[in-house]
Amino acid sequence: MKKALSALPEGYREIFRLNLQKDKKTALLVNGLALLIMAAMLVPVLFLVPAAPLLDLSDPLLYFLRWGTLLAGAIAYIILHEWTHGFVMSRCGAGRVKYGFTGLYAYAGSTDYFPKRAYITVALAPLVLWGILLLIVLLLVPEDWFWVAYGLQIANIGGAAGDIYVVWRFRKLPGDILVQDDGVSMTVFAKEAGIPE
């Protein structure tokens, strides 16, 4: 796989920019996709696995332990999701990765330019890695802890809606595009000769 570049090569120009803080229409689309994914994962499973243990107040200590674990796991997941993006950016040749929080979302970013395949790997890495690990946890936890682990899996897959959207946007773009993702906005560059009409 080709590595990230520290400078934009000659003959490339910007073909689009994505900034979910400024582009409200796309932000609504991505958030709608996240809610749709979460609902699709939640509703059918409610009929298969009872959620009663998560809501059972007969043992207050266990009740707060489950909800505390779910909350702590969700916070840890946000950090680990962004760390995974950053780790893969580094493995793909990024010179420096920065992490932050905009008030709306956490991010990992770099000023380097990633080839298409490398950036798709960066985008999907948390979804795949944590999806597999959380599936293993789901298979190992007792049924009364199922909804804690499954809640984190829902957050993993629904929280990757932006990453899924970006990969979907890339599907028809040339293989030699370069992507710069500083964490707040993403800019895609293409060779002038190969830009689709």
Solvent accessible surface area in square Angstrom, and as a share of the most:
residue,aa,sasa,rsa
1,M,120,0.54
2,K,153,0.65
3,K,116,0.49
4,A,14,0.11
5,L,73,0.36
6,S,100,0.64
7,A,69,0.53
8,L,58,0.29
9,P,50,0.31
10,E,172,0.77
11,G,46,0.44
12,Y,30,0.11
13,R,121,0.44
14,E,68,0.31
15,I,44,0.22
16,F,36,0.15
17,R,138,0.50
18,L,16,0.08
19,N,21,0.11
20,L,48,0.24
21,Q,53,0.23
22,K,163,0.69
23,D,53,0.28
24,K,129,0.55
25,K,171,0.72
26,T,16,0.09
27,A,15,0.12
28,L,132,0.65
29,L,102,0.51
30,V,11,0.06
31,N,86,0.44
32,G,36,0.34
33,L,55,0.27
34,A,18,0.14
35,L,123,0.61
36,L,122,0.61
37,I,31,0.16
38,M,60,0.27
39,A,46,0.36
40,A,65,0.51
41,M,32,0.14
42,L,68,0.34
43,V,76,0.44
44,P,70,0.44
45,V,24,0.14
46,L,78,0.39
47,F,173,0.72
48,L,140,0.70
49,V,28,0.16
50,P,74,0.47
51,A,23,0.18
52,A,65,0.51
53,P,34,0.21
54,L,19,0.10
55,L,113,0.56
56,D,65,0.34
57,L,112,0.56
58,S,96,0.62
59,D,69,0.35
60,P,78,0.49
61,L,142,0.71
62,L,56,0.28
63,Y,44,0.17
64,F,134,0.56
65,L,94,0.47
66,R,10,0.04
67,W,94,0.33
68,G,37,0.35
69,T,54,0.31
70,L,30,0.15
71,L,116,0.58
72,A,60,0.47
73,G,18,0.17
74,A,32,0.25
75,I,96,0.49
76,A,43,0.33
77,Y,20,0.07
78,I,89,0.45
79,I,113,0.57
80,L,68,0.34
81,H,14,0.06
82,E,27,0.12
83,W,119,0.42
84,T,3,0.02
85,H,16,0.07
86,G,0,0.00
87,F,97,0.41
88,V,21,0.12
89,M,3,0.01
90,S,56,0.36
91,R,160,0.58
92,C,10,0.06
93,G,34,0.33
94,A,11,0.09
95,G,73,0.70
96,R,182,0.66
97,V,26,0.15
98,K,72,0.30
99,Y,111,0.42
100,G,25,0.24
101,F,139,0.58
102,T,40,0.23
103,G,53,0.51
104,L,131,0.65
105,Y,64,0.24
106,A,25,0.19
107,Y,35,0.13
108,A,7,0.05
109,G,0,0.00
110,S,2,0.01
111,T,93,0.54
112,D,13,0.07
113,Y,29,0.11
114,F,0,0.00
115,P,15,0.09
116,K,26,0.11
117,R,169,0.62
118,A,0,0.00
119,Y,12,0.04
120,I,43,0.22
121,T,54,0.31
122,V,3,0.01
123,A,3,0.02
124,L,47,0.24
125,A,18,0.14
126,P,0,0.00
127,L,36,0.18
128,V,83,0.47
129,L,74,0.37
130,W,42,0.15
131,G,15,0.14
132,I,97,0.49
133,L,73,0.36
134,L,19,0.09
135,L,92,0.46
136,I,84,0.43
137,V,62,0.36
138,L,26,0.13
139,L,136,0.68
140,L,139,0.69
141,V,43,0.25
142,P,82,0.51
143,E,115,0.52
144,D,55,0.28
145,W,52,0.18
146,F,34,0.14
147,W,16,0.06
148,V,8,0.04
149,A,5,0.04
150,Y,22,0.08
151,G,20,0.19
152,L,25,0.12
153,Q,14,0.06
154,I,19,0.10
155,A,28,0.22
156,N,0,0.00
157,I,50,0.25
158,G,0,0.00
159,G,48,0.46
160,A,0,0.00
161,A,2,0.01
162,G,20,0.20
163,D,25,0.13
164,I,54,0.28
165,Y,17,0.06
166,V,13,0.07
167,V,34,0.20
168,W,131,0.46
169,R,80,0.29
170,F,0,0.00
171,R,122,0.45
172,K,159,0.67
173,L,26,0.13
174,P,33,0.21
175,G,64,0.61
176,D,56,0.29
177,I,0,0.00
178,L,8,0.04
179,V,0,0.00
180,Q,39,0.17
181,D,21,0.11
182,D,43,0.22
183,G,10,0.09
184,V,50,0.29
185,S,16,0.10
186,M,9,0.04
187,T,5,0.03
188,V,0,0.00
189,F,22,0.09
190,A,0,0.00
191,K,93,0.39
192,E,103,0.46
193,A,110,0.85
194,G,40,0.39
195,I,33,0.17
196,P,68,0.43
197,E,217,0.97
